[in-house]
Amino acid sequence: MRRTLATRAVAQVLVRHDCPTAAEVQAHLRARDVRMDLTTVHRILRRLTEAGAVVPIPRDSAMGYRIADRAEHCLTCPSCGRTVPLTAAAATALLAEVTAAGFALGPVTVSTRCPRCH
């Protein structure tokens, strides 16, 4: 994948912020006086996802994105995007269920409302 200035700007946002949506990425860019339309942000996020550099994380009404090396088994609130890692015991039990159902292993995100949003 080509390393353009736009791609680097989006990647910097993903490094600094946990699981932002495309609109949130655009807002963070604007706060740094980087002008980029939402279509371009979506295109870059799609390319980063296809390259395996980014993992999409479902949120309530939009998709959040996380750098792939930060992806881990976690609980994510679809409302506010708050993410906490699963304990090793919980992740092991969940992965056993995932593999028993025939799914491939990968980072597992359980979408559930956090105490603040419940």
N, C-alpha and C positions, 0 to 999 in steps of 0.2 A: 504494500500500500504506500502511495506517495505521501510524504510528510510535508503537507502544505501548511501555510501559516494558519489557515482556518482549522485544519485538523489538530494542529498543536494547541490552538486556543481552546477548542472543545475538550481535548484531553486534559489540559490544565484544570479546567472546571471540574472534570470527573475526579481528578486526583484530590482536589481541595474540598469537594462536597460529596456527601454520601447519598448515592442513589437519586440524583436529580432527574426530573422529567425533561423532555426536550424544551418545553417552555421555560422551565427553571434554568436550564443551561443557557438559553438565550438571555434571560434576565440577569444572570451572573455575568455574562459577557457584556451586556449593556452597562452594568455597574462599573466595568473596567474600561468603558468607552470603546468597546469592540462592537461594531455594527455588523450583524449577521442576521439574515432573515430566517424564519422558522423552517422553511423548506430546506435550506442549506444545513441547518442543525440536524434535521431528521435524516438527510442524506448522509452526513458524516457519521452519525450514530449508527445507521444501517451498515455502512461500510466497516466501521470498527467492530460491529457485532459479527458480520460475515468473516472478518479477519481473525475472530477469536480474541480480540483485545478487550472487548466489552461484553458484559452479560446483562441482558434485559431482565428486569425484575417487575412483575405486575404490581401495579398500585390501583387504587380505587377506579379512577376514570382515565388513567394514562399509564404509560410504561415508564418506569425509572431505569436508570442505567448505572452500572458499577464496573470499575476496572476489573478485568478477569482475575488478576492475581489477588484481588481483595475478596473475591467471591468465596463464600463459605456457607456452611449449613446455618441457616438463620431463621429467625422469626421477623417478619416485616409487617408493620401496620400499613394497610392500604390507604388510610386517610392522611396520616402525617408523614409517612415514609420512615418513621423511626425503625431502626434495625438493631437486633441484638443476636449474638451468636447462640446457637443451640449448644447445650452441654454435650460432651462426648457420648454419654450414655443415651441421651435422647436422639442424637444424630445416628448412633449405631442402630438403635431400634427402628428408626424411621428408614434408614437405608436398607435394612433387612426387608421391610415391607415393600419398598420400591423395587428391589431386585426380585422379590417373590412375585410381584405383579408383572415382571418381564420388562421393566423399564431400564434404560441405560443409566449408569451412575454418573453423577455430575453434582454441581452445587445444588442443594435443595433449599428452597425458600418456602416457608409456611406463612401464608398470608392470614393474619389474625389481628383484630383491633387491640391496640395497646391500652393500658389503664386510663390514660388521659382521654382517648377517643371513644372508649367504650360507652 
